[in-house]
Amino acid sequence: MESNTTNRKQILVVDDELSILRLLTFILSADYDLVIKKSGIEAISWLEEGNDPNLIISDLMMPYFDGSTLIRNLKISGLYRDTPVILLSGAEDLEDKVKNMPFKIDSYLEKPFNPAILKSKIAQLIN
């Protein structure tokens, strides 16, 4: 029996680190349709084309247009207010940063992260 890929959930992944993008692709592409963007600017452009992912995974610290700015703009726009967000970051004080954000972050993980925990968080948010 063939799997029906049209019912697969779509995840927008935004990170400027190639190694993280490769890792996320490796652990998630069997179960989800991934859209990979290397910056917040690329992600906003893709979303402005009318795309609507089921989940956004974003690095917090990226040059020029970081994950916090990306998510703030999406939540303020209202269009993506209900789209679940998982932030990834190597910042040691990630928990404090997430708590102080003026918008909702559904989940966060510090890099390096456990792939099984990430998959579990995704399943809780969109399945």
Backbone as XML, in Angstrom:
<?xml version="1.0"?>
<chain id="A" units="angstrom">
  <residue number="1" name="MET">
    <atom name="N" x="0.832" y="-1.177" z="0.000"/>
    <atom name="CA" x="0.000" y="0.000" z="0.000"/>
    <atom name="C" x="0.880" y="1.245" z="0.000"/>
  </residue>
  <residue number="2" name="GLU">
    <atom name="N" x="0.652" y="2.145" z="-0.946"/>
    <atom name="CA" x="1.463" y="3.356" z="-1.023"/>
    <atom name="C" x="0.991" y="4.360" z="0.005"/>
  </residue>
  <residue number="3" name="SER">
    <atom name="N" x="1.967" y="5.143" z="0.526"/>
    <atom name="CA" x="1.580" y="6.192" z="1.461"/>
    <atom name="C" x="1.089" y="7.398" z="0.686"/>
  </residue>
  <residue number="4" name="ASN">
    <atom name="N" x="0.125" y="8.080" z="1.235"/>
    <atom name="CA" x="-0.451" y="9.251" z="0.599"/>
    <atom name="C" x="0.248" y="10.492" z="1.135"/>
  </residue>
  <residue number="5" name="THR">
    <atom name="N" x="1.126" y="11.087" z="0.331"/>
    <atom name="CA" x="1.899" y="12.225" z="0.788"/>
    <atom name="C" x="1.098" y="13.511" z="0.806"/>
  </residue>
  <residue number="6" name="THR">
    <atom name="N" x="-0.095" y="13.520" z="0.222"/>
    <atom name="CA" x="-0.883" y="14.752" z="0.216"/>
    <atom name="C" x="-1.410" y="15.097" z="1.602"/>
  </residue>
  <residue number="7" name="ASN">
    <atom name="N" x="-1.468" y="14.140" z="2.500"/>
    <atom name="CA" x="-1.958" y="14.398" z="3.851"/>
    <atom name="C" x="-0.836" y="14.677" z="4.841"/>
  </residue>
  <residue number="8" name="ARG">
    <atom name="N" x="0.366" y="14.753" z="4.342"/>
    <atom name="CA" x="1.494" y="15.010" z="5.231"/>
    <atom name="C" x="1.469" y="16.458" z="5.707"/>
  </residue>
  <residue number="9" name="LYS">
    <atom name="N" x="1.844" y="16.658" z="6.947"/>
    <atom name="CA" x="1.927" y="17.996" z="7.522"/>
    <atom name="C" x="3.179" y="18.688" z="6.993"/>
  </residue>
  <residue number="10" name="GLN">
    <atom name="N" x="3.070" y="20.003" z="6.836"/>
    <atom name="CA" x="4.182" y="20.787" z="6.309"/>
    <atom name="C" x="4.828" y="21.592" z="7.438"/>
  </residue>
  <residue number="11" name="ILE">
    <atom name="N" x="6.154" y="21.530" z="7.492"/>
    <atom name="CA" x="6.917" y="22.257" z="8.502"/>
    <atom name="C" x="7.868" y="23.216" z="7.800"/>
  </residue>
  <residue number="12" name="LEU">
    <atom name="N" x="7.815" y="24.477" z="8.208"/>
    <atom name="CA" x="8.773" y="25.475" z="7.751"/>
    <atom name="C" x="9.939" y="25.462" z="8.726"/>
  </residue>
  <residue number="13" name="VAL">
    <atom name="N" x="11.137" y="25.205" z="8.208"/>
    <atom name="CA" x="12.351" y="25.165" z="9.018"/>
    <atom name="C" x="13.212" y="26.359" z="8.621"/>
  </residue>
  <residue number="14" name="VAL">
    <atom name="N" x="13.578" y="27.176" z="9.608"/>
    <atom name="CA" x="14.369" y="28.375" z="9.350"/>
    <atom name="C" x="15.619" y="28.330" z="10.222"/>
  </residue>
  <residue number="15" name="ASP">
    <atom name="N" x="16.770" y="28.196" z="9.584"/>
    <atom name="CA" x="18.038" y="28.149" z="10.315"/>
    <atom name="C" x="19.156" y="28.501" z="9.358"/>
  </residue>
  <residue number="16" name="ASP">
    <atom name="N" x="20.166" y="29.187" z="9.852"/>
    <atom name="CA" x="21.285" y="29.575" z="9.002"/>
    <atom name="C" x="22.452" y="28.589" z="9.073"/>
  </residue>
  <residue number="17" name="GLU">
    <atom name="N" x="22.332" y="27.563" z="9.897"/>
    <atom name="CA" x="23.399" y="26.569" z="10.030"/>
    <atom name="C" x="23.105" y="25.346" z="9.164"/>
  </residue>
  <residue number="18" name="LEU">
    <atom name="N" x="23.943" y="25.105" z="8.189"/>
    <atom name="CA" x="23.748" y="23.990" z="7.266"/>
    <atom name="C" x="23.693" y="22.648" z="7.998"/>
  </residue>
  <residue number="19" name="SER">
    <atom name="N" x="24.514" y="22.477" z="9.028"/>
    <atom name="CA" x="24.517" y="21.201" z="9.753"/>
    <atom name="C" x="23.176" y="20.949" z="10.448"/>
  </residue>
  <residue number="20" name="ILE">
    <atom name="N" x="22.559" y="21.985" z="10.980"/>
    <atom name="CA" x="21.252" y="21.837" z="11.628"/>
    <atom name="C" x="20.184" y="21.531" z="10.584"/>
  </residue>
  <residue number="21" name="LEU">
    <atom name="N" x="20.245" y="22.226" z="9.446"/>
    <atom name="CA" x="19.283" y="21.960" z="8.378"/>
    <atom name="C" x="19.389" y="20.522" z="7.887"/>
  </residue>
  <residue number="22" name="ARG">
    <atom name="N" x="20.604" y="20.026" z="7.746"/>
    <atom name="CA" x="20.794" y="18.630" z="7.328"/>
    <atom name="C" x="20.252" y="17.663" z="8.373"/>
  </residue>
  <residue number="23" name="LEU">
    <atom name="N" x="20.512" y="17.944" z="9.634"/>
    <atom name="CA" x="20.030" y="17.080" z="10.717"/>
    <atom name="C" x="18.507" y="17.062" z="10.744"/>
  </residue>
  <residue number="24" name="LEU">
    <atom name="N" x="17.887" y="18.237" z="10.684"/>
    <atom name="CA" x="16.423" y="18.303" z="10.702"/>
    <atom name="C" x="15.819" y="17.590" z="9.497"/>
  </residue>
  <residue number="25" name="THR">
    <atom name="N" x="16.437" y="17.756" z="8.343"/>
    <atom name="CA" x="15.964" y="17.062" z="7.146"/>
    <atom name="C" x="16.057" y="15.553" z="7.339"/>
  </residue>
  <residue number="26" name="PHE">
    <atom name="N" x="17.158" y="15.096" z="7.878"/>
    <atom name="CA" x="17.371" y="13.670" z="8.096"/>
    <atom name="C" x="16.329" y="13.085" z="9.049"/>
  </residue>
  <residue number="27" name="ILE">
    <atom name="N" x="16.048" y="13.784" z="10.159"/>
    <atom name="CA" x="15.164" y="13.191" z="11.162"/>
    <atom name="C" x="13.675" y="13.437" z="10.907"/>
  </residue>
  <residue number="28" name="LEU">
    <atom name="N" x="13.343" y="14.438" z="10.070"/>
    <atom name="CA" x="11.931" y="14.783" z="9.903"/>
    <atom name="C" x="11.339" y="14.491" z="8.525"/>
  </residue>
  <residue number="29" name="SER">
    <atom name="N" x="12.173" y="14.393" z="7.493"/>
    <atom name="CA" x="11.642" y="14.317" z="6.122"/>
    <atom name="C" x="10.850" y="13.035" z="5.834"/>
  </residue>
  <residue number="30" name="ALA">
    <atom name="N" x="11.055" y="11.983" z="6.593"/>
    <atom name="CA" x="10.284" y="10.755" z="6.371"/>
    <atom name="C" x="8.824" y="10.929" z="6.796"/>
  </residue>
  <residue number="31" name="ASP">
    <atom name="N" x="8.581" y="11.835" z="7.739"/>
    <atom name="CA" x="7.236" y="11.993" z="8.288"/>
    <atom name="C" x="6.532" y="13.285" z="7.892"/>
  </residue>
  <residue number="32" name="TYR">
    <atom name="N" x="7.298" y="14.287" z="7.464"/>
    <atom name="CA" x="6.723" y="15.604" z="7.184"/>
    <atom name="C" x="7.292" y="16.170" z="5.888"/>
  </residue>
  <residue number="33" name="ASP">
    <atom name="N" x="6.521" y="17.061" z="5.270"/>
    <atom name="CA" x="7.026" y="17.827" z="4.137"/>
    <atom name="C" x="7.737" y="19.050" z="4.704"/>
  </residue>
  <residue number="34" name="LEU">
    <atom name="N" x="9.019" y="19.167" z="4.416"/>
    <atom name="CA" x="9.812" y="20.264" z="4.956"/>
    <atom name="C" x="10.031" y="21.343" z="3.913"/>
  </residue>
  <residue number="35" name="VAL">
    <atom name="N" x="9.941" y="22.581" z="4.348"/>
    <atom name="CA" x="10.319" y="23.732" z="3.545"/>
    <atom name="C" x="11.478" y="24.368" z="4.293"/>
  </residue>
  <residue number="36" name="ILE">
    <atom name="N" x="12.635" y="24.405" z="3.651"/>
    <atom name="CA" x="13.855" y="24.886" z="4.288"/>
    <atom name="C" x="14.159" y="26.307" z="3.839"/>
  </residue>
  <residue number="37" name="LYS">
    <atom name="N" x="14.366" y="27.195" z="4.812"/>
    <atom name="CA" x="14.771" y="28.571" z="4.534"/>
    <atom name="C" x="15.964" y="28.894" z="5.424"/>
  </residue>
  <residue number="38" name="LYS">
    <atom name="N" x="16.924" y="29.617" z="4.863"/>
    <atom name="CA" x="18.173" y="29.879" z="5.571"/>
    <atom name="C" x="18.191" y="31.209" z="6.314"/>
  </residue>
  <residue number="39" name="SER">
    <atom name="N" x="17.091" y="31.958" z="6.266"/>
    <atom name="CA" x="17.024" y="33.221" z="6.999"/>
    <atom name="C" x="15.563" y="33.592" z="7.244"/>
  </residue>
  <residue number="40" name="GLY">
    <atom name="N" x="15.373" y="34.491" z="8.183"/>
    <atom name="CA" x="14.036" y="34.992" z="8.444"/>
    <atom name="C" x="13.461" y="35.725" z="7.250"/>
  </residue>
  <residue number="41" name="ILE">
    <atom name="N" x="14.319" y="36.396" z="6.499"/>
    <atom name="CA" x="13.874" y="37.127" z="5.313"/>
    <atom name="C" x="13.338" y="36.155" z="4.263"/>
  </residue>
  <residue number="42" name="GLU">
    <atom name="N" x="14.059" y="35.055" z="4.033"/>
    <atom name="CA" x="13.585" y="34.030" z="3.085"/>
    <atom name="C" x="12.258" y="33.443" z="3.554"/>
  </residue>
  <residue number="43" name="ALA">
    <atom name="N" x="12.138" y="33.215" z="4.854"/>
    <atom name="CA" x="10.911" y="32.632" z="5.399"/>
    <atom name="C" x="9.723" y="33.572" z="5.201"/>
  </residue>
  <residue number="44" name="ILE">
    <atom name="N" x="9.914" y="34.847" z="5.496"/>
    <atom name="CA" x="8.835" y="35.828" z="5.322"/>
    <atom name="C" x="8.419" y="35.898" z="3.849"/>
  </residue>
  <residue number="45" name="SER">
    <atom name="N" x="9.387" y="35.907" z="2.952"/>
    <atom name="CA" x="9.072" y="35.955" z="1.518"/>
    <atom name="C" x="8.230" y="34.757" z="1.111"/>
  </residue>
  <residue number="46" name="TRP">
    <atom name="N" x="8.601" y="33.583" z="1.578"/>
    <atom name="CA" x="7.862" y="32.359" z="1.253"/>
    <atom name="C" x="6.441" y="32.420" z="1.822"/>
  </residue>
  <residue number="47" name="LEU">
    <atom name="N" x="6.310" y="32.888" z="3.047"/>
    <atom name="CA" x="4.993" y="32.987" z="3.673"/>
    <atom name="C" x="4.126" y="34.035" z="2.975"/>
  </residue>
  <residue number="48" name="GLU">
    <atom name="N" x="4.733" y="35.118" z="2.516"/>
    <atom name="CA" x="3.983" y="36.169" z="1.825"/>
    <atom name="C" x="3.424" y="35.700" z="0.481"/>
  </residue>
  <residue number="49" name="GLU">
    <atom name="N" x="3.938" y="34.585" z="-0.024"/>
    <atom name="CA" x="3.414" y="34.000" z="-1.261"/>
    <atom name="C" x="2.112" y="33.246" z="-1.005"/>
  </residue>
  <residue number="50" name="GLY">
    <atom name="N" x="1.660" y="33.231" z="0.245"/>
    <atom name="CA" x="0.405" y="32.569" z="0.578"/>
    <atom name="C" x="0.564" y="31.180" z="1.165"/>
  </residue>
  <residue number="51" name="ASN">
    <atom name="N" x="1.772" y="30.771" z="1.440"/>
    <atom name="CA" x="2.013" y="29.453" z="2.026"/>
    <atom name="C" x="1.617" y="29.450" z="3.498"/>
  </residue>
  <residue number="52" name="ASP">
    <atom name="N" x="1.140" y="28.312" z="3.966"/>
    <atom name="CA" x="0.633" y="28.203" z="5.329"/>
    <atom name="C" x="1.080" y="26.877" z="5.957"/>
  </residue>
  <residue number="53" name="PRO">
    <atom name="N" x="2.261" y="26.863" z="6.582"/>
    <atom name="CA" x="2.751" y="25.616" z="7.172"/>
    <atom name="C" x="1.958" y="25.235" z="8.418"/>
  </residue>
  <residue number="54" name="ASN">
    <atom name="N" x="2.030" y="23.968" z="8.778"/>
    <atom name="CA" x="1.378" y="23.483" z="9.989"/>
    <atom name="C" x="2.184" y="23.813" z="11.238"/>
  </residue>
  <residue number="55" name="LEU">
    <atom name="N" x="3.500" y="24.038" z="11.057"/>
    <atom name="CA" x="4.410" y="24.289" z="12.178"/>
    <atom name="C" x="5.613" y="25.054" z="11.652"/>
  </residue>
  <residue number="56" name="ILE">
    <atom name="N" x="6.193" y="25.879" z="12.518"/>
    <atom name="CA" x="7.436" y="26.577" z="12.179"/>
    <atom name="C" x="8.486" y="26.192" z="13.210"/>
  </residue>
  <residue number="57" name="ILE">
    <atom name="N" x="9.644" y="25.752" z="12.719"/>
    <atom name="CA" x="10.808" y="25.524" z="13.568"/>
    <atom name="C" x="11.826" y="26.570" z="13.159"/>
  </residue>
  <residue number="58" name="SER">
    <atom name="N" x="12.247" y="27.397" z="14.114"/>
    <atom name="CA" x="13.168" y="28.480" z="13.780"/>
    <atom name="C" x="14.307" y="28.559" z="14.781"/>
  </residue>
  <residue number="59" name="ASP">
    <atom name="N" x="15.475" y="28.832" z="14.247"/>
    <atom name="CA" x="16.620" y="29.168" z="15.078"/>
    <atom name="C" x="16.335" y="30.538" z="15.686"/>
  </residue>
  <residue number="60" name="LEU">
    <atom name="N" x="16.788" y="30.757" z="16.888"/>
    <atom name="CA" x="16.597" y="32.055" z="17.524"/>
    <atom name="C" x="17.625" y="33.065" z="17.025"/>
  </residue>
  <residue number="61" name="MET">
    <atom name="N" x="18.874" y="32.633" z="16.924"/>
    <atom name="CA" x="19.958" y="33.558" z="16.584"/>
    <atom name="C" x="20.406" y="33.358" z="15.141"/>
  </residue>
  <residue number="62" name="MET">
    <atom name="N" x="19.999" y="34.306" z="14.290"/>
    <atom name="CA" x="20.425" y="34.321" z="12.887"/>
    <atom name="C" x="20.803" y="35.758" z="12.547"/>
  </residue>
  <residue number="63" name="PRO">
    <atom name="N" x="21.700" y="35.941" z="11.592"/>
    <atom name="CA" x="22.077" y="37.315" z="11.232"/>
    <atom name="C" x="20.939" y="38.051" z="10.528"/>
  </residue>
  <residue number="64" name="TYR">
    <atom name="N" x="20.911" y="39.353" z="10.695"/>
    <atom name="CA" x="20.027" y="40.293" z="9.999"/>
    <atom name="C" x="18.575" y="40.245" z="10.448"/>
  </residue>
  <residue number="65" name="PHE">
    <atom name="N" x="17.978" y="39.081" z="10.508"/>
    <atom name="CA" x="16.548" y="38.940" z="10.791"/>
    <atom name="C" x="16.402" y="37.673" z="11.618"/>
  </residue>
  <residue number="66" name="ASP">
    <atom name="N" x="16.543" y="37.801" z="12.936"/>
    <atom name="CA" x="16.615" y="36.609" z="13.783"/>
    <atom name="C" x="15.250" y="35.963" z="14.008"/>
  </residue>
  <residue number="67" name="GLY">
    <atom name="N" x="15.271" y="34.835" z="14.693"/>
    <atom name="CA" x="14.052" y="34.076" z="14.920"/>
    <atom name="C" x="13.020" y="34.840" z="15.735"/>
  </residue>
  <residue number="68" name="SER">
    <atom name="N" x="13.467" y="35.629" z="16.698"/>
    <atom name="CA" x="12.548" y="36.419" z="17.505"/>
    <atom name="C" x="11.813" y="37.441" z="16.638"/>
  </residue>
  <residue number="69" name="THR">
    <atom name="N" x="12.535" y="38.111" z="15.761"/>
    <atom name="CA" x="11.931" y="39.093" z="14.858"/>
    <atom name="C" x="10.970" y="38.416" z="13.894"/>
  </residue>
  <residue number="70" name="LEU">
    <atom name="N" x="11.375" y="37.274" z="13.367"/>
    <atom name="CA" x="10.514" y="36.520" z="12.455"/>
    <atom name="C" x="9.192" y="36.162" z="13.126"/>
  </residue>
  <residue number="71" name="ILE">
    <atom name="N" x="9.266" y="35.550" z="14.286"/>
    <atom name="CA" x="8.056" y="35.089" z="14.968"/>
    <atom name="C" x="7.201" y="36.277" z="15.412"/>
  </residue>
  <residue number="72" name="ARG">
    <atom name="N" x="7.827" y="37.333" z="15.912"/>
    <atom name="CA" x="7.065" y="38.522" z="16.308"/>
    <atom name="C" x="6.271" y="39.069" z="15.123"/>
  </residue>
  <residue number="73" name="ASN">
    <atom name="N" x="6.917" y="39.188" z="13.959"/>
    <atom name="CA" x="6.225" y="39.690" z="12.767"/>
    <atom name="C" x="5.077" y="38.782" z="12.349"/>
  </residue>
  <residue number="74" name="LEU">
    <atom name="N" x="5.273" y="37.475" z="12.454"/>
    <atom name="CA" x="4.215" y="36.537" z="12.081"/>
    <atom name="C" x="3.036" y="36.607" z="13.042"/>
  </residue>
  <residue number="75" name="LYS">
    <atom name="N" x="3.309" y="36.700" z="14.322"/>
    <atom name="CA" x="2.237" y="36.731" z="15.314"/>
    <atom name="C" x="1.480" y="38.056" z="15.247"/>
  </residue>
  <residue number="76" name="ILE">
    <atom name="N" x="2.178" y="39.155" z="15.014"/>
    <atom name="CA" x="1.535" y="40.463" z="14.900"/>
    <atom name="C" x="0.644" y="40.517" z="13.670"/>
  </residue>
  <residue number="77" name="SER">
    <atom name="N" x="1.067" y="39.870" z="12.593"/>
    <atom name="CA" x="0.288" y="39.911" z="11.351"/>
    <atom name="C" x="-1.092" y="39.291" z="11.527"/>
  </residue>
  <residue number="78" name="GLY">
    <atom name="N" x="-1.222" y="38.396" z="12.479"/>
    <atom name="CA" x="-2.493" y="37.735" z="12.721"/>
    <atom name="C" x="-2.698" y="36.494" z="11.863"/>
  </residue>
  <residue number="79" name="LEU">
    <atom name="N" x="-2.068" y="36.443" z="10.693"/>
    <atom name="CA" x="-2.246" y="35.312" z="9.784"/>
    <atom name="C" x="-1.684" y="34.013" z="10.361"/>
  </residue>
  <residue number="80" name="TYR">
    <atom name="N" x="-0.632" y="34.130" z="11.141"/>
    <atom name="CA" x="0.056" y="32.940" z="11.654"/>
    <atom name="C" x="0.003" y="32.886" z="13.180"/>
  </residue>
  <residue number="81" name="ARG">
    <atom name="N" x="-0.950" y="33.602" z="13.747"/>
    <atom name="CA" x="-1.094" y="33.671" z="15.203"/>
    <atom name="C" x="-1.256" y="32.291" z="15.819"/>
  </residue>
  <residue number="82" name="ASP">
    <atom name="N" x="-1.960" y="31.399" z="15.122"/>
    <atom name="CA" x="-2.232" y="30.072" z="15.664"/>
    <atom name="C" x="-1.282" y="28.989" z="15.152"/>
  </residue>
  <residue number="83" name="THR">
    <atom name="N" x="-0.316" y="29.375" z="14.345"/>
    <atom name="CA" x="0.660" y="28.399" z="13.843"/>
    <atom name="C" x="1.645" y="28.087" z="14.964"/>
  </residue>
  <residue number="84" name="PRO">
    <atom name="N" x="1.767" y="26.812" z="15.345"/>
    <atom name="CA" x="2.702" y="26.457" z="16.409"/>
    <atom name="C" x="4.144" y="26.759" z="16.012"/>
  </residue>
  <residue number="85" name="VAL">
    <atom name="N" x="4.930" y="27.156" z="17.019"/>
    <atom name="CA" x="6.329" y="27.526" z="16.813"/>
    <atom name="C" x="7.208" y="26.781" z="17.799"/>
  </residue>
  <residue number="86" name="ILE">
    <atom name="N" x="8.294" y="26.226" z="17.268"/>
    <atom name="CA" x="9.349" y="25.649" z="18.105"/>
    <atom name="C" x="10.606" y="26.443" z="17.819"/>
  </residue>
  <residue number="87" name="LEU">
    <atom name="N" x="11.208" y="27.017" z="18.860"/>
    <atom name="CA" x="12.465" y="27.734" z="18.714"/>
    <atom name="C" x="13.618" y="26.819" z="19.078"/>
  </residue>
  <residue number="88" name="LEU">
    <atom name="N" x="14.687" y="26.920" z="18.306"/>
    <atom name="CA" x="15.930" y="26.213" z="18.598"/>
    <atom name="C" x="17.003" y="27.256" z="18.850"/>
  </residue>
  <residue number="89" name="SER">
    <atom name="N" x="17.877" y="26.986" z="19.793"/>
    <atom name="CA" x="18.946" y="27.941" z="20.035"/>
    <atom name="C" x="20.069" y="27.315" z="20.833"/>
  </residue>
  <residue number="90" name="GLY">
    <atom name="N" x="21.244" y="27.836" z="20.614"/>
    <atom name="CA" x="22.401" y="27.453" z="21.405"/>
    <atom name="C" x="22.582" y="28.360" z="22.607"/>
  </residue>
  <residue number="91" name="ALA">
    <atom name="N" x="21.709" y="29.342" z="22.776"/>
    <atom name="CA" x="21.808" y="30.281" z="23.893"/>
    <atom name="C" x="21.603" y="29.557" z="25.213"/>
  </residue>
  <residue number="92" name="GLU">
    <atom name="N" x="22.455" y="29.849" z="26.173"/>
    <atom name="CA" x="22.367" y="29.189" z="27.471"/>
    <atom name="C" x="21.142" y="29.625" z="28.256"/>
  </residue>
  <residue number="93" name="ASP">
    <atom name="N" x="20.691" y="30.847" z="28.049"/>
    <atom name="CA" x="19.554" y="31.386" z="28.802"/>
    <atom name="C" x="18.279" y="31.362" z="27.967"/>
  </residue>
  <residue number="94" name="LEU">
    <atom name="N" x="18.120" y="30.328" z="27.149"/>
    <atom name="CA" x="16.984" y="30.244" z="26.231"/>
    <atom name="C" x="15.649" y="30.288" z="26.967"/>
  </residue>
  <residue number="95" name="GLU">
    <atom name="N" x="15.547" y="29.584" z="28.072"/>
    <atom name="CA" x="14.285" y="29.560" z="28.819"/>
    <atom name="C" x="13.879" y="30.976" z="29.237"/>
  </residue>
  <residue number="96" name="ASP">
    <atom name="N" x="14.828" y="31.759" z="29.747"/>
    <atom name="CA" x="14.525" y="33.135" z="30.155"/>
    <atom name="C" x="14.137" y="33.994" z="28.958"/>
  </residue>
  <residue number="97" name="LYS">
    <atom name="N" x="14.827" y="33.812" z="27.837"/>
    <atom name="CA" x="14.510" y="34.594" z="26.644"/>
    <atom name="C" x="13.088" y="34.295" z="26.165"/>
  </residue>
  <residue number="98" name="VAL">
    <atom name="N" x="12.706" y="33.017" z="26.170"/>
    <atom name="CA" x="11.372" y="32.624" z="25.723"/>
    <atom name="C" x="10.308" y="33.201" z="26.660"/>
  </residue>
  <residue number="99" name="LYS">
    <atom name="N" x="10.561" y="33.137" z="27.965"/>
    <atom name="CA" x="9.590" y="33.658" z="28.938"/>
    <atom name="C" x="9.378" y="35.162" z="28.770"/>
  </residue>
  <residue number="100" name="ASN">
    <atom name="N" x="10.401" y="35.880" z="28.334"/>
    <atom name="CA" x="10.314" y="37.335" z="28.220"/>
    <atom name="C" x="9.832" y="37.813" z="26.855"/>
  </residue>
  <residue number="101" name="MET">
    <atom name="N" x="9.531" y="36.905" z="25.961"/>
    <atom name="CA" x="9.041" y="37.306" z="24.644"/>
    <atom name="C" x="7.585" y="37.754" z="24.749"/>
  </residue>
  <residue number="102" name="PRO">
    <atom name="N" x="7.221" y="38.801" z="24.016"/>
    <atom name="CA" x="5.861" y="39.340" z="24.108"/>
    <atom name="C" x="4.834" y="38.572" z="23.265"/>
  </residue>
  <residue number="103" name="PHE">
    <atom name="N" x="5.190" y="37.373" z="22.833"/>
    <atom name="CA" x="4.305" y="36.553" z="22.020"/>
    <atom name="C" x="4.515" y="35.100" z="22.415"/>
  </residue>
  <residue number="104" name="LYS">
    <atom name="N" x="3.578" y="34.268" z="22.027"/>
    <atom name="CA" x="3.581" y="32.863" z="22.452"/>
    <atom name="C" x="4.557" y="32.021" z="21.634"/>
  </residue>
  <residue number="105" name="ILE">
    <atom name="N" x="5.388" y="31.296" z="22.344"/>
    <atom name="CA" x="6.252" y="30.265" z="21.760"/>
    <atom name="C" x="5.737" y="28.941" z="22.313"/>
  </residue>
  <residue number="106" name="ASP">
    <atom name="N" x="5.384" y="28.027" z="21.425"/>
    <atom name="CA" x="4.776" y="26.774" z="21.866"/>
    <atom name="C" x="5.772" y="25.822" z="22.507"/>
  </residue>
  <residue number="107" name="SER">
    <atom name="N" x="7.019" y="25.870" z="22.022"/>
    <atom name="CA" x="8.035" y="24.992" z="22.573"/>
    <atom name="C" x="9.409" y="25.505" z="22.170"/>
  </residue>
  <residue number="108" name="TYR">
    <atom name="N" x="10.419" y="25.040" z="22.856"/>
    <atom name="CA" x="11.787" y="25.427" z="22.525"/>
    <atom name="C" x="12.740" y="24.318" z="22.947"/>
  </residue>
  <residue number="109" name="LEU">
    <atom name="N" x="13.853" y="24.254" z="22.255"/>
    <atom name="CA" x="14.894" y="23.273" z="22.572"/>
    <atom name="C" x="16.249" y="23.933" z="22.444"/>
  </residue>
  <residue number="110" name="GLU">
    <atom name="N" x="17.123" y="23.609" z="23.364"/>
    <atom name="CA" x="18.495" y="24.096" z="23.278"/>
    <atom name="C" x="19.299" y="23.166" z="22.387"/>
  </residue>
  <residue number="111" name="LYS">
    <atom name="N" x="20.163" y="23.759" z="21.567"/>
    <atom name="CA" x="21.080" y="22.975" z="20.744"/>
    <atom name="C" x="22.275" y="22.591" z="21.608"/>
  </residue>
  <residue number="112" name="PRO">
    <atom name="N" x="22.807" y="21.401" z="21.496"/>
    <atom name="CA" x="22.294" y="20.299" z="20.685"/>
    <atom name="C" x="21.047" y="19.708" z="21.331"/>
  </residue>
  <residue number="113" name="PHE">
    <atom name="N" x="20.121" y="19.278" z="20.496"/>
    <atom name="CA" x="18.860" y="18.750" z="20.997"/>
    <atom name="C" x="18.754" y="17.264" z="20.696"/>
  </residue>
  <residue number="114" name="ASN">
    <atom name="N" x="17.894" y="16.608" z="21.453"/>
    <atom name="CA" x="17.626" y="15.186" z="21.261"/>
    <atom name="C" x="16.559" y="15.055" z="20.165"/>
  </residue>
  <residue number="115" name="PRO">
    <atom name="N" x="16.864" y="14.395" z="19.044"/>
    <atom name="CA" x="15.885" y="14.254" z="17.968"/>
    <atom name="C" x="14.560" y="13.625" z="18.410"/>
  </residue>
  <residue number="116" name="ALA">
    <atom name="N" x="14.599" y="12.681" z="19.322"/>
    <atom name="CA" x="13.367" y="12.034" z="19.790"/>
    <atom name="C" x="12.481" y="13.030" z="20.533"/>
  </residue>
  <residue number="117" name="ILE">
    <atom name="N" x="13.089" y="13.918" z="21.293"/>
    <atom name="CA" x="12.309" y="14.938" z="22.006"/>
    <atom name="C" x="11.698" y="15.913" z="21.012"/>
  </residue>
  <residue number="118" name="LEU">
    <atom name="N" x="12.462" y="16.315" z="19.999"/>
    <atom name="CA" x="11.922" y="17.208" z="18.977"/>
    <atom name="C" x="10.730" y="16.562" z="18.276"/>
  </residue>
  <residue number="119" name="LYS">
    <atom name="N" x="10.873" y="15.310" z="17.869"/>
    <atom name="CA" x="9.778" y="14.619" z="17.186"/>
    <atom name="C" x="8.546" y="14.512" z="18.081"/>
  </residue>
  <residue number="120" name="SER">
    <atom name="N" x="8.754" y="14.283" z="19.356"/>
    <atom name="CA" x="7.650" y="14.203" z="20.302"/>
    <atom name="C" x="6.937" y="15.552" z="20.427"/>
  </residue>
  <residue number="121" name="LYS">
    <atom name="N" x="7.696" y="16.624" z="20.511"/>
    <atom name="CA" x="7.104" y="17.963" z="20.611"/>
    <atom name="C" x="6.310" y="18.299" z="19.346"/>
  </residue>
  <residue number="122" name="ILE">
    <atom name="N" x="6.855" y="17.952" z="18.196"/>
    <atom name="CA" x="6.142" y="18.189" z="16.933"/>
    <atom name="C" x="4.828" y="17.427" z="16.924"/>
  </residue>
  <residue number="123" name="ALA">
    <atom name="N" x="4.878" y="16.161" z="17.293"/>
    <atom name="CA" x="3.666" y="15.329" z="17.300"/>
    <atom name="C" x="2.610" y="15.908" z="18.237"/>
  </residue>
  <residue number="124" name="GLN">
    <atom name="N" x="3.020" y="16.430" z="19.377"/>
    <atom name="CA" x="2.074" y="17.024" z="20.317"/>
    <atom name="C" x="1.423" y="18.269" z="19.743"/>
  </residue>
  <residue number="125" name="LEU">
    <atom name="N" x="2.160" y="19.022" z="18.934"/>
    <atom name="CA" x="1.661" y="20.297" z="18.431"/>
    <atom name="C" x="0.827" y="20.188" z="17.155"/>
  </residue>
  <residue number="126" name="ILE">
    <atom name="N" x="1.107" y="19.198" z="16.304"/>
    <atom name="CA" x="0.410" y="19.198" z="15.017"/>
    <atom name="C" x="-0.243" y="17.888" z="14.615"/>
  </residue>
  <residue number="127" name="ASN">
    <atom name="N" x="-0.104" y="16.862" z="15.375"/>
    <atom name="CA" x="-0.728" y="15.593" z="14.974"/>
    <atom name="C" x="-1.974" y="15.290" z="15.768"/>
  </residue>
</chain>
